[in-house]
Amino acid sequence: MMISPTQGQAMSMLISAIRPNRVLELGCFVGNSALWIADGLSNVPEKKGHLWTCEIDPKMAAFATKNVEMVSDLVTVVNSSAQDFLDSWNEKNQFDFIFIDADKGGYINYYETILSRNMLSLSGLIVADNVLFKDQVHPIDNRLGGMIKAPKSIREKVYNFNLHVSLDNRTEQVILPIFDGLSIIRLKRN
Ligand SMILES: C[S@@+](CC[C@H](N)C(=O)[O-])C[C@H]1O[C@@H](n2cnc3c(N)ncnc32)[C@H](O)[C@@H]1O
């Protein structure tokens, strides 16, 4: 599912407020959210920021590359799995904004790789999409206290991700109920 226009506006505003140098997106699809991020980057007076957006499907990556052609100075589409991209990135070049929107079962691994490899700058943000997944996550929340072993459905995978982040002392998060839900996560300052 692509981000909605309201989510796109929120992302664009966040980006232009944060003024990031490096932005990463995991899960590009056809480049819709990449264009919203580019919109935010283009509103930064210094115009110094760049987005790397990662897509596992070569056809989608090629399609997205065409769709972002007019902002190719701001956006690079990378045809790669999200995990391979994270593992091969030089962590000295930290990201200031990371948007996680690929396979929901990978969210916890992406989050852990980002934190363990210190890929997020101190003032940076991780934003994760679909964290309310069609309002299907809250009902699980009421029934269970811990992580779901071998989660099968998307709502169970998202539930596990939300719980994992909420139990993590390294970060703080807020969930914005915009469209399918956006988690805003940052490193704790202490
Ligand atoms: C929800 S869509 C992304 C939508 C896009 N962010 C937007 O809002 O316009 C998820 C995309 O992630 C891609 N994807 C799935 N698993 C992936 C993985 N392991 N690594 C990278 N991309 C992946 C899918 O092919 C799909 O295009």
The ligand as a Tripos MOL2 file, in Angstrom:
@<TRIPOS>MOLECULE
LIG
   27    29     1     0     0
SMALL
NO_CHARGES

@<TRIPOS>ATOM
      1 C1          4.1740   -0.7480    0.6220 C.3       1 LIG1
      2 S1          5.1600   -0.8030   -0.7960 S.3       1 LIG1
      3 C2          6.0580    0.7030   -0.6990 C.3       1 LIG1
      4 C3          5.2260    1.9020   -1.0200 C.3       1 LIG1
      5 C4          5.9970    3.1810   -1.1280 C.3       1 LIG1
      6 N1          6.8480    3.4110    0.0240 N.3       1 LIG1
      7 C5          5.0290    4.3330   -1.2600 C.2       1 LIG1
      8 O1          4.4060    4.7010   -0.2540 O.co2     1 LIG1
      9 O2          4.9000    4.8500   -2.3660 O.co2     1 LIG1
     10 C6          6.3670   -1.9780   -0.3360 C.3       1 LIG1
     11 C7          7.4360   -2.2080   -1.3690 C.3       1 LIG1
     12 O3          8.4980   -2.8800   -0.7120 O.3       1 LIG1
     13 C8          9.0460   -3.7990   -1.6100 C.3       1 LIG1
     14 N2          9.7270   -4.8400   -0.8290 N.ar      1 LIG1
     15 C9          9.1800   -5.9530   -0.2550 C.ar      1 LIG1
     16 N3         10.1110   -6.6430    0.3910 N.ar      1 LIG1
     17 C10        11.2650   -5.9570    0.2540 C.ar      1 LIG1
     18 C11        12.5810   -6.1670    0.7220 C.ar      1 LIG1
     19 N4         12.8930   -7.2310    1.4610 N.pl3     1 LIG1
     20 N5         13.5280   -5.2650    0.3810 N.ar      1 LIG1
     21 C12        13.2090   -4.1660   -0.3570 C.ar      1 LIG1
     22 N6         11.9760   -3.9190   -0.8450 N.ar      1 LIG1
     23 C13        11.0170   -4.7970   -0.5240 C.ar      1 LIG1
     24 C14         7.8620   -4.3260   -2.4100 C.3       1 LIG1
     25 O4          8.2960   -4.8770   -3.6470 O.3       1 LIG1
     26 C15         7.0090   -3.0730   -2.5370 C.3       1 LIG1
     27 O5          7.2650   -2.4180   -3.7540 O.3       1 LIG1
@<TRIPOS>BOND
     1     1     2 1
     2     2     3 1
     3     2    10 1
     4     3     4 1
     5     4     5 1
     6     5     6 1
     7     5     7 1
     8     7     8 2
     9     7     9 1
    10    10    11 1
    11    11    12 1
    12    11    26 1
    13    12    13 1
    14    13    14 1
    15    13    24 1
    16    14    15 ar
    17    14    23 ar
    18    15    16 ar
    19    16    17 ar
    20    17    18 ar
    21    17    23 ar
    22    18    19 1
    23    18    20 ar
    24    20    21 ar
    25    21    22 ar
    26    22    23 ar
    27    24    25 1
    28    24    26 1
    29    26    27 1
@<TRIPOS>SUBSTRUCTURE
     1 LIG1         1 GROUP 0 **** ****
